[in-house]
Amino acid sequence: MKPRSETDEGRAYGAGGGSEFTVAVDPANEGVRLTRRYDPIIANQVAAVYVDGREAGTWGPTPQAGGGLWAEESVELPAELTAGKSEITVRNAFVSSDLDVNEFTYWADSRVGGETRRTDTMDVGDAASETAHGYAITSPNWEGVRTYDYPLGDDQRAELAAAQDVLQGLRLRATFDGERTVDAPLGEFFGSGNATAPVRALMYGIDAEAAGGPVLTSWWPMPFARNAKVELYNGSATAITAGTAEVTAAASRTHAEAVASGDAGRFRATSHAGPTEPGESWDFLATGGTGKFTGVTHTMTGELNRNYLEGDERVFVDGSRTPQLHGTGTEDFYQSGWYFNRGTYTQPFNGNPTHLGGLTGCAAERDCTGTYRLMIHDAVPFTQSIDFDIEHGFVNDKEADYSTTAYWYGEKKPTGTRTDTLDVGDARSEKAHAYTSDAPGDVTSLDSVFDGDAQHPRQLTADTRATTAPVSFTLRVDRRNEGVELRRTSDQARPYQRVAVSVDGERLPDWLQPLGNTERRWLDDTYQIPAGATAGKREITVTLTPAADAPPWSAESYEAHTLGG
């Protein structure tokens, strides 16, 4: 069940301001009811109402409701101010508010002979309607458009609560070759954790309006070598008495052999739920091994103001102390913005299929949001480990209840191994790795932290060198390698460091690092050396030649991470 949604333009006025307009009424009226649609996220809105210059009533004070909900209130205009007139001029004057007084649509209903009928509609923000009604506003401080829902009735909320119990309590489980790799809430696995809402994603979907009941479908490839088992476990309080299920399988010798050999990762859906912890980010996935992160469905419950959506996502791969991805906000990660203020939607790679306020299926005085993002074209690979998390609030400071299902392919065995480390500035390490340069730069100590985690900064005190001259060094690798990842720890105080790269005399593409930070100066960054330059070798010689137009090339250490093998 989905709440009724409306899109409307509106305006708001602040202290000392107000609005004025005319509306048509029935001359035979015995009084007029004036109704206003407004955004209740701003609490305690109060404005005086005047009809043809005479005080007639008051808007508010309005209670606060969850973001994304419409509210309406009415003022009864007495017949002594309206009778015998075909139109009236309404003036609203700001009295008080937590911020301002907003208005989107006004409706005038005339009472005649004991019955009420609509005699006019004033649509704020619509140029034609504003002109026709002589609309004017003073001390304006906002204008824009909102797509919000209307509250559900008691019976509808009860029906929705029962559906949520099933979506969250019924779990989909899948076991391949004796290993359970999928254990997720039914609704969340298919893209919507807190309501049976339409989902039209690339790898799964929900047909919420299908004849006979909702149809949930998934197209994730799930390879296995010998056998597979798919189950539904009912952990809800609702008895499941009817329904159908269909699983499609097809033989593929190539896939079976790849899975059996460990060359192909198994499909996995990793879920967990509970309250967030102050100061601690929420993990989508934290695991060792090798694989690719390909998406997440996220169910959130938090404060009415939705400030929990300020949380940034960070992805740390293969033990790196610098995040490979660092976002700017939760709704940004789901490829939207402004707290999803254009309403719910569903797209192939991302969606916000549900938004429920306290009057539309969420707990009282709480806000519920459901999102998903598929990372197919931008999957995050890892060869040793991954820690993919997201903040709740600006600095993990907003209390919330989260549930997430992460989709990924992988195995517990790592395919990447650190095989050698050169400690720059350490004489013994430099000698052991044949570190040479005509002008290697002075050894200087740096005490700073890495980017990425304000609550738990990764501190490091170590020696560095920075040079504009070529440097050369050797690193051990596994001769069975399928390429080597060269990781540098450096001082990023100066951005756009760039070097020409050669491995055993073979010229490779430049290594460019555009990042810079003068406060959190430590940086881990990587360079991928292809297998054509490393396969079959036990040792490689790396030469780095700084670009003439770039800042000095900084390094605290170099690590060789052998891939494959």
Beta strands, then each sheet from edge to edge (+ up, - down):
strand 1: 5-24
strand 2: 32-38
strand 3: 46-51
strand 4: 54-59
strand 5: 71-77
strand 6: 87-96
strand 7: 101-103
strand 8: 105-112
strand 9: 115-123
strand 10: 136-149
strand 11: 170-176
strand 12: 179-185
strand 13: 199-200
strand 14: 204-207
strand 15: 215-218
strand 16: 228-234
strand 17: 266-275
strand 18: 282-288
strand 19: 290-302
strand 20: 313-317
strand 21: 325-326
strand 22: 345-346
strand 23: 350-356
strand 24: 367-374
strand 25: 380-382
strand 26: 385-390
strand 27: 401-411
strand 28: 416-423
strand 29: 436-437
strand 30: 444-449
strand 31: 459-467
strand 32: 471-476
strand 33: 484-491
strand 34: 497-503
strand 35: 506-513
strand 36: 522-529
strand 37: 539-546
strand 38: 553-555
strand 39: 557-563
sheet 1: 4+ 3- 6+ 1- 7+
sheet 2: 4+ 3- 6+ 1- 10+
sheet 3: 5+ 2- 8+ 9-
sheet 4: 16+ 11- 12+ 17+ 27- 19+ 24- 23+ 22-
sheet 5: 16+ 11- 12+ 17+ 27- 19+ 25-
sheet 6: 13+ 14- 15+
sheet 7: 18+ 26- 20+ 21-
sheet 8: 28+ 39- 33+ 36-
sheet 9: 29+ 32- 37+ 34- 35+
sheet 10: 30+ 31- 38+
end
